[in-house]
Amino acid sequence: MQKIDDLMERLLESSRSFRKRSGRHVLRTEDVVYCAFSTPGFSVPRALAQRDAARRLTRFGLDRSQVAGRTVLDLGCNAGAMLFELTNRGVLSGRGIEFDLDKVELAREISRLSQLTQLQFEQGDIDRVDAADLGLFDVVLALAIESHVLDQNRLLALLAEVTGQVLCFEGNAGCDIREIGTTLLKLGFDGIEYLGTCDDDLRAANNRRPLLKAWRTRRRSGSRPFPGVSLPSMQSQSAAEVVTHAAMALRAEAAMETSGCAMPGASASPRFPGSKLPNIGGAWRWPVAGCNGIDE
Ligand SMILES: C[S@@+](CC[C@H](N)C(=O)[O-])C[C@H]1O[C@@H](n2cnc3c(N)ncnc32)[C@H](O)[C@@H]1O
């Protein structure tokens, strides 16, 4: 019991700040752990956390059918909440990279306590890490880190290198998510789906972080096949159309569970009759740029 209390105390302390581009970001919300999760030996309840890992996975459609038996990389993983929650959905292995050593040590301790031997946490700097050293992962998480790295273009290129199938990207508030999606397409992703903004933050004002899911449909050697992902021919389409059409096709073919992330204005797609697709072309909405007072 003492060990659990001690872990919670240290998580609370560690959550007070994190590394950002210049110096440290101090959270405006006090006495909360950065993100709630659940493992067999240790959990952080939703009420004690700023964010909620289970809800975030649901928003990205990362249910068991999508992640069981797959490899996951989490860049800027904080104390490991997203990877912990993914073990409840059967991931084969998870690797977390985080700048702050105290967070890495906490993540390792929780892994040991809950015997999550499939997880590995390392101290590292995303701005320096080499794609070849990381390797290829079926699923990559890049959540709320884009405004904290020195070079966003380098980050996007890195993500393109290390993603075997699916990239889940959460921008920081005020980022140009349209530009990021377009760049990811240029870097070789085959489809981009905009999922709206996050909705799990304890502070309503923070729920402005845009969510993107980027897909590769051509299997890269070393990555495991994803369920039924393929695209219609789109040679003559503009980048914007590709984004929309790819997202619609992928939603149909991957048959993702989208109940937790319905988009406003969703309706049956005219291009894919019979599917339960949202009409993404008419439903894209974009975050307001330049929000202040946000806990990134
Ligand atoms: C806003 S938090 C997001 C944490 C986690 N990705 C999530 O969404 O739950 C940003 C995290 O990235 C880490 N970070 C910032 N810059 C980094 C860098 N250059 N290399 C590795 N980690 C970094 C911070 O320490 C912090 O834990």
The ligand as an ORCA input file, in Angstrom:
! r2SCAN-3c Opt
* xyz 0 1
  C       2.106     17.575    -23.686
  S       3.014     16.197    -23.121
  C       2.194     14.882    -23.989
  C       2.473     13.532    -23.364
  C       1.881     12.341    -24.107
  N       2.337     12.289    -25.475
  C       0.384     12.402    -24.064
  O      -0.217     13.017    -24.946
  O      -0.185     11.845    -23.127
  C       4.541     16.311    -24.023
  C       5.525     15.244    -23.584
  O       6.607     15.202    -24.507
  C       7.832     15.238    -23.777
  N       8.825     15.868    -24.650
  C       8.891     17.173    -25.028
  N       9.914     17.365    -25.856
  C      10.509     16.153    -26.040
  C      11.623     15.706    -26.782
  N      12.343     16.541    -27.536
  N      11.957     14.403    -26.733
  C      11.241     13.541    -25.987
  N      10.173     13.906    -25.241
  C       9.801     15.202    -25.269
  C       7.503     16.049    -22.534
  O       8.416     15.848    -21.487
  C       6.108     15.543    -22.214
  O       6.130     14.389    -21.437
*
